Amino acid sequence: MSQAENKEPPDPARDLKRLVTTTMPFGKHKGVLIADLPGNYLNWFAREGFPDNSIGQLLALMQEIDSNGLSDLLKPLRHAAQVPQQPNRR
């Protein structure tokens, strides 16, 4: 299966929930929740290119949320998922 085949159709509610439940599967921040990735790391992907798969979609969404100062919107989802916020690494 190619990376392009791993892309899922957009589902905003599902994707927002996944930001607070999915961990980064590779790289320097492997194991960190997507919602807790540092802004500079997300911005690096924005400059260099997001992976062409569902993780790339989540990274792009989180970069947009973070760059617009909207990360607090994820707090209710964290509470619903009972996932503690990791320390800010920015």
PDB file of N, CA, C and O in Angstrom:
ATOM      1  N   MET A   1       0.844  -1.178   0.000  1.00  0.00           N
ATOM      2  CA  MET A   1       0.000   0.000   0.000  1.00  0.00           C
ATOM      3  C   MET A   1       0.886   1.237   0.000  1.00  0.00           C
ATOM      4  O   MET A   1       1.796   1.353   0.821  1.00  0.00           O
ATOM      5  N   SER A   2       0.623   2.154  -0.913  1.00  0.00           N
ATOM      6  CA  SER A   2       1.418   3.381  -0.986  1.00  0.00           C
ATOM      7  C   SER A   2       0.994   4.350   0.111  1.00  0.00           C
ATOM      8  O   SER A   2      -0.065   4.205   0.720  1.00  0.00           O
ATOM      9  N   GLN A   3       1.858   5.348   0.346  1.00  0.00           N
ATOM     10  CA  GLN A   3       1.527   6.340   1.365  1.00  0.00           C
ATOM     11  C   GLN A   3       0.256   7.087   1.004  1.00  0.00           C
ATOM     12  O   GLN A   3      -0.540   7.411   1.885  1.00  0.00           O
ATOM     13  N   ALA A   4       0.054   7.364  -0.273  1.00  0.00           N
ATOM     14  CA  ALA A   4      -1.144   8.088  -0.689  1.00  0.00           C
ATOM     15  C   ALA A   4      -2.406   7.305  -0.338  1.00  0.00           C
ATOM     16  O   ALA A   4      -3.439   7.900  -0.032  1.00  0.00           O
ATOM     17  N   GLU A   5      -2.327   5.971  -0.381  1.00  0.00           N
ATOM     18  CA  GLU A   5      -3.475   5.148  -0.034  1.00  0.00           C
ATOM     19  C   GLU A   5      -3.771   5.188   1.464  1.00  0.00           C
ATOM     20  O   GLU A   5      -4.876   4.840   1.880  1.00  0.00           O
ATOM     21  N   ASN A   6      -2.801   5.608   2.282  1.00  0.00           N
ATOM     22  CA  ASN A   6      -3.010   5.710   3.724  1.00  0.00           C
ATOM     23  C   ASN A   6      -3.778   6.970   4.107  1.00  0.00           C
ATOM     24  O   ASN A   6      -4.191   7.105   5.259  1.00  0.00           O
ATOM     25  N   LYS A   7      -3.977   7.888   3.178  1.00  0.00           N
ATOM     26  CA  LYS A   7      -4.720   9.106   3.477  1.00  0.00           C
ATOM     27  C   LYS A   7      -6.182   8.752   3.680  1.00  0.00           C
ATOM     28  O   LYS A   7      -6.753   7.942   2.949  1.00  0.00           O
ATOM     29  N   GLU A   8      -6.774   9.375   4.690  1.00  0.00           N
ATOM     30  CA  GLU A   8      -8.176   9.145   4.980  1.00  0.00           C
ATOM     31  C   GLU A   8      -8.971  10.374   4.575  1.00  0.00           C
ATOM     32  O   GLU A   8      -8.433  11.482   4.570  1.00  0.00           O
ATOM     33  N   PRO A   9     -10.240  10.198   4.235  1.00  0.00           N
ATOM     34  CA  PRO A   9     -11.049  11.369   3.918  1.00  0.00           C
ATOM     35  C   PRO A   9     -11.174  12.262   5.154  1.00  0.00           C
ATOM     36  O   PRO A   9     -11.181  11.760   6.278  1.00  0.00           O
ATOM     37  N   PRO A  10     -11.272  13.563   4.961  1.00  0.00           N
ATOM     38  CA  PRO A  10     -11.374  14.468   6.111  1.00  0.00           C
ATOM     39  C   PRO A  10     -12.606  14.183   6.964  1.00  0.00           C
ATOM     40  O   PRO A  10     -13.704  13.977   6.448  1.00  0.00           O
ATOM     41  N   ASP A  11     -12.405  14.174   8.254  1.00  0.00           N
ATOM     42  CA  ASP A  11     -13.479  14.057   9.245  1.00  0.00           C
ATOM     43  C   ASP A  11     -13.036  14.921  10.418  1.00  0.00           C
ATOM     44  O   ASP A  11     -12.340  14.437  11.311  1.00  0.00           O
ATOM     45  N   PRO A  12     -13.429  16.198  10.429  1.00  0.00           N
ATOM     46  CA  PRO A  12     -12.905  17.133  11.426  1.00  0.00           C
ATOM     47  C   PRO A  12     -13.060  16.678  12.867  1.00  0.00           C
ATOM     48  O   PRO A  12     -12.125  16.832  13.652  1.00  0.00           O
ATOM     49  N   ALA A  13     -14.189  16.131  13.239  1.00  0.00           N
ATOM     50  CA  ALA A  13     -14.385  15.698  14.627  1.00  0.00           C
ATOM     51  C   ALA A  13     -13.427  14.567  14.981  1.00  0.00           C
ATOM     52  O   ALA A  13     -12.811  14.580  16.047  1.00  0.00           O
ATOM     53  N   ARG A  14     -13.302  13.598  14.093  1.00  0.00           N
ATOM     54  CA  ARG A  14     -12.386  12.483  14.332  1.00  0.00           C
ATOM     55  C   ARG A  14     -10.949  12.975  14.393  1.00  0.00           C
ATOM     56  O   ARG A  14     -10.181  12.556  15.259  1.00  0.00           O
ATOM     57  N   ASP A  15     -10.585  13.860  13.479  1.00  0.00           N
ATOM     58  CA  ASP A  15      -9.205  14.343  13.426  1.00  0.00           C
ATOM     59  C   ASP A  15      -8.837  15.136  14.674  1.00  0.00           C
ATOM     60  O   ASP A  15      -7.725  14.990  15.182  1.00  0.00           O
ATOM     61  N   LEU A  16      -9.742  15.971  15.181  1.00  0.00           N
ATOM     62  CA  LEU A  16      -9.451  16.712  16.409  1.00  0.00           C
ATOM     63  C   LEU A  16      -9.243  15.761  17.585  1.00  0.00           C
ATOM     64  O   LEU A  16      -8.343  15.966  18.399  1.00  0.00           O
ATOM     65  N   LYS A  17     -10.065  14.735  17.673  1.00  0.00           N
ATOM     66  CA  LYS A  17      -9.893  13.736  18.743  1.00  0.00           C
ATOM     67  C   LYS A  17      -8.559  13.009  18.593  1.00  0.00           C
ATOM     68  O   LYS A  17      -7.893  12.711  19.584  1.00  0.00           O
ATOM     69  N   ARG A  18      -8.181  12.729  17.367  1.00  0.00           N
ATOM     70  CA  ARG A  18      -6.928  12.004  17.130  1.00  0.00           C
ATOM     71  C   ARG A  18      -5.706  12.832  17.515  1.00  0.00           C
ATOM     72  O   ARG A  18      -4.667  12.268  17.859  1.00  0.00           O
ATOM     73  N   LEU A  19      -5.811  14.166  17.463  1.00  0.00           N
ATOM     74  CA  LEU A  19      -4.682  15.001  17.871  1.00  0.00           C
ATOM     75  C   LEU A  19      -4.302  14.760  19.326  1.00  0.00           C
ATOM     76  O   LEU A  19      -3.129  14.862  19.684  1.00  0.00           O
ATOM     77  N   VAL A  20      -5.285  14.442  20.169  1.00  0.00           N
ATOM     78  CA  VAL A  20      -5.020  14.251  21.601  1.00  0.00           C
ATOM     79  C   VAL A  20      -4.895  12.787  21.997  1.00  0.00           C
ATOM     80  O   VAL A  20      -4.756  12.471  23.179  1.00  0.00           O
ATOM     81  N   THR A  21      -4.944  11.894  21.015  1.00  0.00           N
ATOM     82  CA  THR A  21      -4.809  10.460  21.328  1.00  0.00           C
ATOM     83  C   THR A  21      -3.734   9.752  20.505  1.00  0.00           C
ATOM     84  O   THR A  21      -3.352   8.627  20.827  1.00  0.00           O
ATOM     85  N   THR A  22      -3.249  10.388  19.462  1.00  0.00           N
ATOM     86  CA  THR A  22      -2.259   9.768  18.573  1.00  0.00           C
ATOM     87  C   THR A  22      -0.866  10.298  18.889  1.00  0.00           C
ATOM     88  O   THR A  22      -0.666  11.504  19.033  1.00  0.00           O
ATOM     89  N   THR A  23       0.085   9.389  18.992  1.00  0.00           N
ATOM     90  CA  THR A  23       1.464   9.806  19.237  1.00  0.00           C
ATOM     91  C   THR A  23       2.244   9.828  17.930  1.00  0.00           C
ATOM     92  O   THR A  23       1.915   9.133  16.968  1.00  0.00           O
ATOM     93  N   MET A  24       3.277  10.642  17.931  1.00  0.00           N
ATOM     94  CA  MET A  24       4.167  10.743  16.775  1.00  0.00           C
ATOM     95  C   MET A  24       4.872   9.398  16.605  1.00  0.00           C
ATOM     96  O   MET A  24       5.524   8.926  17.536  1.00  0.00           O
ATOM     97  N   PRO A  25       4.752   8.772  15.428  1.00  0.00           N
ATOM     98  CA  PRO A  25       5.300   7.429  15.257  1.00  0.00           C
ATOM     99  C   PRO A  25       6.776   7.363  14.848  1.00  0.00           C
ATOM    100  O   PRO A  25       7.344   6.275  14.756  1.00  0.00           O
ATOM    101  N   PHE A  26       7.394   8.517  14.605  1.00  0.00           N
ATOM    102  CA  PHE A  26       8.783   8.496  14.132  1.00  0.00           C
ATOM    103  C   PHE A  26       9.464   9.807  14.490  1.00  0.00           C
ATOM    104  O   PHE A  26       8.825  10.767  14.921  1.00  0.00           O
ATOM    105  N   GLY A  27      10.776   9.821  14.301  1.00  0.00           N
ATOM    106  CA  GLY A  27      11.545  11.058  14.424  1.00  0.00           C
ATOM    107  C   GLY A  27      11.923  11.446  15.834  1.00  0.00           C
ATOM    108  O   GLY A  27      11.786  10.675  16.784  1.00  0.00           O
ATOM    109  N   LYS A  28      12.393  12.647  15.933  1.00  0.00           N
ATOM    110  CA  LYS A  28      12.916  13.208  17.176  1.00  0.00           C
ATOM    111  C   LYS A  28      11.898  13.165  18.315  1.00  0.00           C
ATOM    112  O   LYS A  28      12.273  12.986  19.474  1.00  0.00           O
ATOM    113  N   HIS A  29      10.628  13.325  17.996  1.00  0.00           N
ATOM    114  CA  HIS A  29       9.576  13.385  19.006  1.00  0.00           C
ATOM    115  C   HIS A  29       8.696  12.139  19.000  1.00  0.00           C
ATOM    116  O   HIS A  29       7.513  12.209  19.332  1.00  0.00           O
ATOM    117  N   LYS A  30       9.265  11.014  18.627  1.00  0.00           N
ATOM    118  CA  LYS A  30       8.533   9.752  18.615  1.00  0.00           C
ATOM    119  C   LYS A  30       7.929   9.504  19.997  1.00  0.00           C
ATOM    120  O   LYS A  30       8.617   9.624  21.011  1.00  0.00           O
ATOM    121  N   GLY A  31       6.646   9.160  20.031  1.00  0.00           N
ATOM    122  CA  GLY A  31       5.960   8.864  21.281  1.00  0.00           C
ATOM    123  C   GLY A  31       5.248  10.054  21.915  1.00  0.00           C
ATOM    124  O   GLY A  31       4.514   9.880  22.888  1.00  0.00           O
ATOM    125  N   VAL A  32       5.450  11.255  21.386  1.00  0.00           N
ATOM    126  CA  VAL A  32       4.800  12.460  21.911  1.00  0.00           C
ATOM    127  C   VAL A  32       3.445  12.617  21.214  1.00  0.00           C
ATOM    128  O   VAL A  32       3.334  12.408  20.006  1.00  0.00           O
ATOM    129  N   LEU A  33       2.421  12.985  21.981  1.00  0.00           N
ATOM    130  CA  LEU A  33       1.115  13.242  21.371  1.00  0.00           C
ATOM    131  C   LEU A  33       1.253  14.310  20.293  1.00  0.00           C
ATOM    132  O   LEU A  33       2.000  15.275  20.457  1.00  0.00           O
ATOM    133  N   ILE A  34       0.534  14.133  19.199  1.00  0.00           N
ATOM    134  CA  ILE A  34       0.564  15.120  18.119  1.00  0.00           C
ATOM    135  C   ILE A  34       0.215  16.512  18.680  1.00  0.00           C
ATOM    136  O   ILE A  34       0.825  17.505  18.285  1.00  0.00           O
ATOM    137  N   ALA A  35      -0.749  16.584  19.585  1.00  0.00           N
ATOM    138  CA  ALA A  35      -1.168  17.862  20.164  1.00  0.00           C
ATOM    139  C   ALA A  35      -0.083  18.504  21.017  1.00  0.00           C
ATOM    140  O   ALA A  35      -0.154  19.701  21.298  1.00  0.00           O
ATOM    141  N   ASP A  36       0.920  17.737  21.433  1.00  0.00           N
ATOM    142  CA  ASP A  36       1.981  18.256  22.297  1.00  0.00           C
ATOM    143  C   ASP A  36       3.298  18.500  21.571  1.00  0.00           C
ATOM    144  O   ASP A  36       4.304  18.827  22.199  1.00  0.00           O
ATOM    145  N   LEU A  37       3.293  18.342  20.262  1.00  0.00           N
ATOM    146  CA  LEU A  37       4.526  18.582  19.510  1.00  0.00           C
ATOM    147  C   LEU A  37       4.881  20.066  19.543  1.00  0.00           C
ATOM    148  O   LEU A  37       3.996  20.919  19.473  1.00  0.00           O
ATOM    149  N   PRO A  38       6.164  20.374  19.648  1.00  0.00           N
ATOM    150  CA  PRO A  38       6.582  21.783  19.669  1.00  0.00           C
ATOM    151  C   PRO A  38       6.238  22.499  18.358  1.00  0.00           C
ATOM    152  O   PRO A  38       6.283  21.914  17.276  1.00  0.00           O
ATOM    153  N   GLY A  39       5.896  23.774  18.494  1.00  0.00           N
ATOM    154  CA  GLY A  39       5.551  24.573  17.325  1.00  0.00           C
ATOM    155  C   GLY A  39       6.650  24.621  16.286  1.00  0.00           C
ATOM    156  O   GLY A  39       6.371  24.603  15.087  1.00  0.00           O
ATOM    157  N   ASN A  40       7.917  24.683  16.736  1.00  0.00           N
ATOM    158  CA  ASN A  40       9.005  24.750  15.753  1.00  0.00           C
ATOM    159  C   ASN A  40       9.108  23.469  14.933  1.00  0.00           C
ATOM    160  O   ASN A  40       9.485  23.513  13.763  1.00  0.00           O
ATOM    161  N   TYR A  41       8.776  22.333  15.536  1.00  0.00           N
ATOM    162  CA  TYR A  41       8.777  21.051  14.819  1.00  0.00           C
ATOM    163  C   TYR A  41       7.640  21.034  13.782  1.00  0.00           C
ATOM    164  O   TYR A  41       7.837  20.618  12.640  1.00  0.00           O
ATOM    165  N   LEU A  42       6.465  21.486  14.194  1.00  0.00           N
ATOM    166  CA  LEU A  42       5.332  21.557  13.268  1.00  0.00           C
ATOM    167  C   LEU A  42       5.624  22.525  12.128  1.00  0.00           C
ATOM    168  O   LEU A  42       5.277  22.260  10.977  1.00  0.00           O
ATOM    169  N   ASN A  43       6.262  23.647  12.451  1.00  0.00           N
ATOM    170  CA  ASN A  43       6.612  24.628  11.417  1.00  0.00           C
ATOM    171  C   ASN A  43       7.664  24.077  10.456  1.00  0.00           C
ATOM    172  O   ASN A  43       7.651  24.409   9.271  1.00  0.00           O
ATOM    173  N   TRP A  44       8.567  23.245  10.950  1.00  0.00           N
ATOM    174  CA  TRP A  44       9.562  22.610  10.087  1.00  0.00           C
ATOM    175  C   TRP A  44       8.844  21.750   9.043  1.00  0.00           C
ATOM    176  O   TRP A  44       9.172  21.800   7.858  1.00  0.00           O
ATOM    177  N   PHE A  45       7.863  20.960   9.492  1.00  0.00           N
ATOM    178  CA  PHE A  45       7.095  20.156   8.535  1.00  0.00           C
ATOM    179  C   PHE A  45       6.377  21.041   7.534  1.00  0.00           C
ATOM    180  O   PHE A  45       6.308  20.712   6.349  1.00  0.00           O
ATOM    181  N   ALA A  46       5.835  22.171   8.004  1.00  0.00           N
ATOM    182  CA  ALA A  46       5.124  23.078   7.096  1.00  0.00           C
ATOM    183  C   ALA A  46       6.066  23.598   6.008  1.00  0.00           C
ATOM    184  O   ALA A  46       5.663  23.758   4.856  1.00  0.00           O
ATOM    185  N   ARG A  47       7.315  23.859   6.377  1.00  0.00           N
ATOM    186  CA  ARG A  47       8.294  24.339   5.390  1.00  0.00           C
ATOM    187  C   ARG A  47       8.784  23.226   4.475  1.00  0.00           C
ATOM    188  O   ARG A  47       8.895  23.417   3.264  1.00  0.00           O
ATOM    189  N   GLU A  48       9.075  22.066   5.051  1.00  0.00           N
ATOM    190  CA  GLU A  48       9.704  20.975   4.305  1.00  0.00           C
ATOM    191  C   GLU A  48       8.704  20.042   3.625  1.00  0.00           C
ATOM    192  O   GLU A  48       9.042  19.350   2.665  1.00  0.00           O
ATOM    193  N   GLY A  49       7.491  20.028   4.123  1.00  0.00           N
ATOM    194  CA  GLY A  49       6.459  19.150   3.564  1.00  0.00           C
ATOM    195  C   GLY A  49       5.990  18.112   4.572  1.00  0.00           C
ATOM    196  O   GLY A  49       6.795  17.446   5.223  1.00  0.00           O
ATOM    197  N   PHE A  50       4.684  17.990   4.688  1.00  0.00           N
ATOM    198  CA  PHE A  50       4.100  17.001   5.580  1.00  0.00           C
ATOM    199  C   PHE A  50       4.101  15.642   4.893  1.00  0.00           C
ATOM    200  O   PHE A  50       3.998  15.576   3.668  1.00  0.00           O
ATOM    201  N   PRO A  51       4.215  14.553   5.658  1.00  0.00           N
ATOM    202  CA  PRO A  51       4.100  13.223   5.047  1.00  0.00           C
ATOM    203  C   PRO A  51       2.758  13.097   4.321  1.00  0.00           C
ATOM    204  O   PRO A  51       1.760  13.687   4.735  1.00  0.00           O
ATOM    205  N   ASP A  52       2.748  12.335   3.255  1.00  0.00           N
ATOM    206  CA  ASP A  52       1.549  12.164   2.440  1.00  0.00           C
ATOM    207  C   ASP A  52       0.736  10.978   2.954  1.00  0.00           C
ATOM    208  O   ASP A  52       0.538   9.989   2.248  1.00  0.00           O
ATOM    209  N   ASN A  53       0.269  11.097   4.204  1.00  0.00           N
ATOM    210  CA  ASN A  53      -0.530  10.043   4.826  1.00  0.00           C
ATOM    211  C   ASN A  53      -1.374  10.651   5.939  1.00  0.00           C
ATOM    212  O   ASN A  53      -1.415  11.872   6.091  1.00  0.00           O
ATOM    213  N   SER A  54      -2.045   9.811   6.715  1.00  0.00           N
ATOM    214  CA  SER A  54      -2.940  10.337   7.754  1.00  0.00           C
ATOM    215  C   SER A  54      -2.168  11.067   8.855  1.00  0.00           C
ATOM    216  O   SER A  54      -2.694  12.016   9.438  1.00  0.00           O
ATOM    217  N   ILE A  55      -0.941  10.652   9.153  1.00  0.00           N
ATOM    218  CA  ILE A  55      -0.130  11.379  10.144  1.00  0.00           C
ATOM    219  C   ILE A  55       0.191  12.772   9.609  1.00  0.00           C
ATOM    220  O   ILE A  55       0.152  13.747  10.359  1.00  0.00           O
ATOM    221  N   GLY A  56       0.502  12.871   8.342  1.00  0.00           N
ATOM    222  CA  GLY A  56       0.761  14.173   7.730  1.00  0.00           C
ATOM    223  C   GLY A  56      -0.449  15.087   7.808  1.00  0.00           C
ATOM    224  O   GLY A  56      -0.311  16.291   8.026  1.00  0.00           O
ATOM    225  N   GLN A  57      -1.639  14.516   7.629  1.00  0.00           N
ATOM    226  CA  GLN A  57      -2.868  15.305   7.750  1.00  0.00           C
ATOM    227  C   GLN A  57      -3.010  15.840   9.179  1.00  0.00           C
ATOM    228  O   GLN A  57      -3.374  16.999   9.377  1.00  0.00           O
ATOM    229  N   LEU A  58      -2.724  14.993  10.168  1.00  0.00           N
ATOM    230  CA  LEU A  58      -2.824  15.425  11.561  1.00  0.00           C
ATOM    231  C   LEU A  58      -1.771  16.483  11.885  1.00  0.00           C
ATOM    232  O   LEU A  58      -2.061  17.458  12.577  1.00  0.00           O
ATOM    233  N   LEU A  59      -0.553  16.293  11.387  1.00  0.00           N
ATOM    234  CA  LEU A  59       0.503  17.275  11.623  1.00  0.00           C
ATOM    235  C   LEU A  59       0.131  18.632  11.016  1.00  0.00           C
ATOM    236  O   LEU A  59       0.351  19.673  11.635  1.00  0.00           O
ATOM    237  N   ALA A  60      -0.424  18.616   9.821  1.00  0.00           N
ATOM    238  CA  ALA A  60      -0.828  19.860   9.166  1.00  0.00           C
ATOM    239  C   ALA A  60      -1.948  20.539   9.954  1.00  0.00           C
ATOM    240  O   ALA A  60      -1.942  21.759  10.120  1.00  0.00           O
ATOM    241  N   LEU A  61      -2.896  19.756  10.434  1.00  0.00           N
ATOM    242  CA  LEU A  61      -3.984  20.311  11.235  1.00  0.00           C
ATOM    243  C   LEU A  61      -3.448  20.920  12.526  1.00  0.00           C
ATOM    244  O   LEU A  61      -3.838  22.025  12.903  1.00  0.00           O
ATOM    245  N   MET A  62      -2.554  20.201  13.203  1.00  0.00           N
ATOM    246  CA  MET A  62      -2.008  20.714  14.460  1.00  0.00           C
ATOM    247  C   MET A  62      -1.164  21.954  14.220  1.00  0.00           C
ATOM    248  O   MET A  62      -1.175  22.869  15.043  1.00  0.00           O
ATOM    249  N   GLN A  63      -0.438  22.006  13.124  1.00  0.00           N
ATOM    250  CA  GLN A  63       0.374  23.189  12.813  1.00  0.00           C
ATOM    251  C   GLN A  63      -0.534  24.397  12.607  1.00  0.00           C
ATOM    252  O   GLN A  63      -0.221  25.496  13.066  1.00  0.00           O
ATOM    253  N   GLU A  64      -1.639  24.201  11.931  1.00  0.00           N
ATOM    254  CA  GLU A  64      -2.599  25.289  11.703  1.00  0.00           C
ATOM    255  C   GLU A  64      -3.201  25.763  13.028  1.00  0.00           C
ATOM    256  O   GLU A  64      -3.307  26.965  13.271  1.00  0.00           O
ATOM    257  N   ILE A  65      -3.588  24.825  13.869  1.00  0.00           N
ATOM    258  CA  ILE A  65      -4.150  25.165  15.182  1.00  0.00           C
ATOM    259  C   ILE A  65      -3.115  25.912  16.016  1.00  0.00           C
ATOM    260  O   ILE A  65      -3.413  26.959  16.592  1.00  0.00           O
ATOM    261  N   ASP A  66      -1.898  25.371  16.080  1.00  0.00           N
ATOM    262  CA  ASP A  66      -0.835  25.964  16.894  1.00  0.00           C
ATOM    263  C   ASP A  66      -0.445  27.351  16.395  1.00  0.00           C
ATOM    264  O   ASP A  66      -0.293  28.280  17.188  1.00  0.00           O
ATOM    265  N   SER A  67      -0.284  27.490  15.094  1.00  0.00           N
ATOM    266  CA  SER A  67       0.179  28.772  14.544  1.00  0.00           C
ATOM    267  C   SER A  67      -0.855  29.882  14.708  1.00  0.00           C
ATOM    268  O   SER A  67      -0.519  31.065  14.645  1.00  0.00           O
ATOM    269  N   ASN A  68      -2.106  29.500  14.917  1.00  0.00           N
ATOM    270  CA  ASN A  68      -3.162  30.485  15.128  1.00  0.00           C
ATOM    271  C   ASN A  68      -3.533  30.646  16.603  1.00  0.00           C
ATOM    272  O   ASN A  68      -4.521  31.299  16.939  1.00  0.00           O
ATOM    273  N   GLY A  69      -2.725  30.041  17.477  1.00  0.00           N
ATOM    274  CA  GLY A  69      -2.943  30.199  18.910  1.00  0.00           C
ATOM    275  C   GLY A  69      -4.224  29.559  19.417  1.00  0.00           C
ATOM    276  O   GLY A  69      -4.832  30.054  20.366  1.00  0.00           O
ATOM    277  N   LEU A  70      -4.637  28.472  18.798  1.00  0.00           N
ATOM    278  CA  LEU A  70      -5.913  27.847  19.142  1.00  0.00           C
ATOM    279  C   LEU A  70      -5.765  26.520  19.895  1.00  0.00           C
ATOM    280  O   LEU A  70      -6.727  25.757  19.985  1.00  0.00           O
ATOM    281  N   SER A  71      -4.591  26.239  20.429  1.00  0.00           N
ATOM    282  CA  SER A  71      -4.352  24.958  21.098  1.00  0.00           C
ATOM    283  C   SER A  71      -5.286  24.710  22.277  1.00  0.00           C
ATOM    284  O   SER A  71      -5.576  23.559  22.605  1.00  0.00           O
ATOM    285  N   ASP A  72      -5.762  25.780  22.918  1.00  0.00           N
ATOM    286  CA  ASP A  72      -6.682  25.610  24.051  1.00  0.00           C
ATOM    287  C   ASP A  72      -8.002  24.962  23.634  1.00  0.00           C
ATOM    288  O   ASP A  72      -8.720  24.420  24.474  1.00  0.00           O
ATOM    289  N   LEU A  73      -8.320  25.016  22.355  1.00  0.00           N
ATOM    290  CA  LEU A  73      -9.537  24.364  21.882  1.00  0.00           C
ATOM    291  C   LEU A  73      -9.497  22.849  22.086  1.00  0.00           C
ATOM    292  O   LEU A  73     -10.538  22.192  22.083  1.00  0.00           O
ATOM    293  N   LEU A  74      -8.301  22.300  22.262  1.00  0.00           N
ATOM    294  CA  LEU A  74      -8.168  20.857  22.440  1.00  0.00           C
ATOM    295  C   LEU A  74      -8.371  20.420  23.889  1.00  0.00           C
ATOM    296  O   LEU A  74      -8.502  19.225  24.156  1.00  0.00           O
ATOM    297  N   LYS A  75      -8.400  21.363  24.827  1.00  0.00           N
ATOM    298  CA  LYS A  75      -8.533  21.005  26.244  1.00  0.00           C
ATOM    299  C   LYS A  75      -9.772  20.161  26.535  1.00  0.00           C
ATOM    300  O   LYS A  75      -9.650  19.154  27.233  1.00  0.00           O
ATOM    301  N   PRO A  76     -10.958  20.519  26.036  1.00  0.00           N
ATOM    302  CA  PRO A  76     -12.123  19.663  26.318  1.00  0.00           C
ATOM    303  C   PRO A  76     -11.962  18.252  25.755  1.00  0.00           C
ATOM    304  O   PRO A  76     -12.439  17.284  26.346  1.00  0.00           O
ATOM    305  N   LEU A  77     -11.292  18.144  24.620  1.00  0.00           N
ATOM    306  CA  LEU A  77     -11.077  16.815  24.034  1.00  0.00           C
ATOM    307  C   LEU A  77     -10.107  16.002  24.869  1.00  0.00           C
ATOM    308  O   LEU A  77     -10.276  14.791  25.014  1.00  0.00           O
ATOM    309  N   ARG A  78      -9.088  16.656  25.421  1.00  0.00           N
ATOM    310  CA  ARG A  78      -8.154  15.971  26.312  1.00  0.00           C
ATOM    311  C   ARG A  78      -8.902  15.432  27.525  1.00  0.00           C
ATOM    312  O   ARG A  78      -8.703  14.294  27.950  1.00  0.00           O
ATOM    313  N   HIS A  79      -9.770  16.283  28.070  1.00  0.00           N
ATOM    314  CA  HIS A  79     -10.533  15.888  29.245  1.00  0.00           C
ATOM    315  C   HIS A  79     -11.434  14.696  28.920  1.00  0.00           C
ATOM    316  O   HIS A  79     -11.521  13.743  29.693  1.00  0.00           O
ATOM    317  N   ALA A  80     -12.096  14.761  27.776  1.00  0.00           N
ATOM    318  CA  ALA A  80     -12.980  13.671  27.363  1.00  0.00           C
ATOM    319  C   ALA A  80     -12.206  12.374  27.150  1.00  0.00           C
ATOM    320  O   ALA A  80     -12.695  11.287  27.459  1.00  0.00           O
ATOM    321  N   ALA A  81     -10.990  12.501  26.617  1.00  0.00           N
ATOM    322  CA  ALA A  81     -10.156  11.325  26.375  1.00  0.00           C
ATOM    323  C   ALA A  81      -9.350  10.944  27.612  1.00  0.00           C
ATOM    324  O   ALA A  81      -8.701   9.898  27.641  1.00  0.00           O
ATOM    325  N   GLN A  82      -9.395  11.801  28.638  1.00  0.00           N
ATOM    326  CA  GLN A  82      -8.637  11.623  29.878  1.00  0.00           C
ATOM    327  C   GLN A  82      -7.155  11.442  29.603  1.00  0.00           C
ATOM    328  O   GLN A  82      -6.504  10.558  30.160  1.00  0.00           O
ATOM    329  N   VAL A  83      -6.630  12.310  28.722  1.00  0.00           N
ATOM    330  CA  VAL A  83      -5.213  12.291  28.370  1.00  0.00           C
ATOM    331  C   VAL A  83      -4.568  13.540  28.970  1.00  0.00           C
ATOM    332  O   VAL A  83      -4.941  14.651  28.594  1.00  0.00           O
ATOM    333  N   PRO A  84      -3.612  13.392  29.893  1.00  0.00           N
ATOM    334  CA  PRO A  84      -2.965  14.571  30.454  1.00  0.00           C
ATOM    335  C   PRO A  84      -2.104  15.271  29.416  1.00  0.00           C
ATOM    336  O   PRO A  84      -1.528  14.636  28.532  1.00  0.00           O
ATOM    337  N   GLN A  85      -2.027  16.584  29.538  1.00  0.00           N
ATOM    338  CA  GLN A  85      -1.178  17.348  28.635  1.00  0.00           C
ATOM    339  C   GLN A  85       0.277  17.165  29.057  1.00  0.00           C
ATOM    340  O   GLN A  85       0.609  17.245  30.240  1.00  0.00           O
ATOM    341  N   GLN A  86       1.130  16.920  28.077  1.00  0.00           N
ATOM    342  CA  GLN A  86       2.546  16.797  28.352  1.00  0.00           C
ATOM    343  C   GLN A  86       3.146  18.191  28.495  1.00  0.00           C
ATOM    344  O   GLN A  86       2.601  19.153  27.953  1.00  0.00           O
ATOM    345  N   PRO A  87       4.254  18.315  29.213  1.00  0.00           N
ATOM    346  CA  PRO A  87       4.866  19.642  29.385  1.00  0.00           C
ATOM    347  C   PRO A  87       5.131  20.293  28.042  1.00  0.00           C
ATOM    348  O   PRO A  87       5.509  19.633  27.074  1.00  0.00           O
ATOM    349  N   ASN A  88       4.926  21.608  28.003  1.00  0.00           N
ATOM    350  CA  ASN A  88       5.159  22.379  26.784  1.00  0.00           C
ATOM    351  C   ASN A  88       6.637  22.398  26.470  1.00  0.00           C
ATOM    352  O   ASN A  88       7.446  22.747  27.330  1.00  0.00           O
ATOM    353  N   ARG A  89       7.009  22.027  25.247  1.00  0.00           N
ATOM    354  CA  ARG A  89       8.415  21.935  24.848  1.00  0.00           C
ATOM    355  C   ARG A  89       8.814  23.052  23.907  1.00  0.00           C
ATOM    356  O   ARG A  89       9.853  22.952  23.256  1.00  0.00           O
ATOM    357  N   ARG A  90       8.040  24.094  23.813  1.00  0.00           N
ATOM    358  CA  ARG A  90       8.317  25.156  22.844  1.00  0.00           C
ATOM    359  C   ARG A  90       9.344  26.097  23.335  1.00  0.00           C
ATOM    360  O   ARG A  90       9.692  27.050  22.637  1.00  0.00           O
TER     361      ARG A  90
END
